[in-house]
Amino acid sequence: MSSSMTRRDLLNRSAQVGLLAGAGDFAFLNNLPAVADEPARRIVRLQEDIEPLVRLIEDTPRERLLPVAAERVRGGTSYQELISAVMLAGVRGIQPRPVGFKFHAVLVINSAHLAGQAATDRDRWLPLFWALDNFKVSQERNRREGDWRMRPVDESRLPTAAQARRRFIDAMDRWDEEGADLAVAALARSAGGNEIAELFFRYGCRDFRDIGHKAIYVANSWRTLQTMGLRHAEPIFRSLAYALLERERQNNPAENDYAADRPYRENLRRVPRIRAGWQRGRISRDASADLLATMRGATPDDASERVVGMLNDGIDPASIWDGLFLTAGELLMRRPGIVGLHCVTTVNALHYAFQASGNDETRRMLMLQGAAFLTMFRGMLFPNGGLTADMRLDHLQSVAPRGEGAAVVEEIFADVSRDRMAAARKTLAWLDANPGNAHALLAAARRLIFSRGTNSHDYKFSAAVLEDFFHTTPAWRKRFLATGMFNLTGAGGRETELCRRTRELLATS
């Protein structure tokens, strides 16, 4: 990550290959001190081609950043370059503890990317520009809370390539922050990305702290790296290891028996009991409904045991994931809000890891941990019980919309802003009439995120629920999407000022 190239060398080289064409893209650096001259700002250096753009994002005041970024885009900065730069700015300049809050500037980037990929060409940049502005908000909060920065790695203490994997596993198992940082840096330089991702898929589901954000960070950072390119992986993996070792001021979990860690240890013992050939089985709507019913009152042990029993009875994993998706949606429906929406985003992250992992044991663990985590979410939402019988997702009654055709979509999202239950019931009715109507609802939901989304959870939740609509089997999709209406963005109000301003900045002259 370190380099002896000076800023002047970089600018000269960049000019030679045309990176400064059009608007003197990085001329702003002439007025900034060299990183080597900033002892108070000892931060990890990035790949030399992306460092100037990251510095631009870091050092430009919030009120000027979007116009400057728009100028760079018109001058030839690519989408890949900009998403890489905002991700790296967040990774090295926002403390990933707790894994949430201000760190959503990083957690949400993949969600913004998914939203942009589903948009028309005209709107494709809107979520990314929102992410730029969101980074500046988090950067200021990070400054107020101690101005954390990722430091350069101590090159003299890195383990060898042959030692790196074992050292990383040992450090993570012992909750050793310094050892994990050194080992993961060495691992990033010597191992393949998929090999490292497999380790993180496992550690991301190890403990129930930070309401699911550890699993979310694992999934979203790995997905963002697919767009950025693995040459940028080292600082992201370092940030990720540091985040996963966050223990909420508790003593070393390796030496204690905390509730957040207990399901993982118990599920390690359950995994070998799952039959060979569990990967294929019977798709069963009834089995998913039974799991949903079990999850309403199960302990973490009960829920995990139920999943083991279903797999051993020949039920397909898709039906188990149906039960988990439905449980997450029902918890949100029963108690809309921050914790409820994280039921959905956490299951989305665990399911992504399940799809991406090539390790049989890890994939089984992800299902068992997903079931255990949802019971723990339920305990946070309803510490005294209180699950009412009339709020069961499988009993939700449909209500016919007043309008017809395209007007139904407008009616549903108007209801999202004033009566979410009405929106859910009308969604169910409209999809009962024609399952193909879902596409219009999904498209409208994405447009509303662009124009009226105001915070990280708007993006993060919408990306999860709209993606998992397709991961749910057809028998349950309409009910799952209906639960999304309890946190999707409604049609009430006007287009945000940020969206309006971004459209104007990106408009061609």
Buried (B, 14 or more C-beta within 10 A) or exposed (E): BEEEEEBEEBBEEBBEEEBBEEBEBBEBBEEBEEBEEEEEEEBBBBBBBBBBBBBBBBEBEEEEBBEBBBBBBBBBBEBEBBBBBBBBBBBBBBBBBBBBBBBBBBBBBBBBBBBBEBBEEEBBBBBBBBBBBBBBBBBEBBEEEEEBBBEEBEEEEBBEEEBBBEBBBBBBEBBBBEBBBBBBBBBBBBBEBEEBBBBBBBBBBBBBBBBBBBBBBBBBBBBBBEBBEBEBBBBBBBBBBBBBBBBEEEEEBEEEEBEBBBBBEBBEEBBEEBEEEBEEBEBBBEBBBBBBBBBBEBEBBBBBBBBBBBBEEBBBBBBBBBBBBBBBBBBBBBBBEEBBBBBBBBBBBBBBBBEBBEEEEBBBBBBBBBBBBBBBBBBBBBEEEEBEEEBBBEEBEBBEBEBEEEEBBEBBBBBBBEBBBBBBBBBBBBBEEEEEBBEBBBBBBBBBBBBBBBBBBBBBBBBBBBBBBEBBBEBBBBBBBBBBBBBBBBBEEEEBEBBEBBBEBBEEE
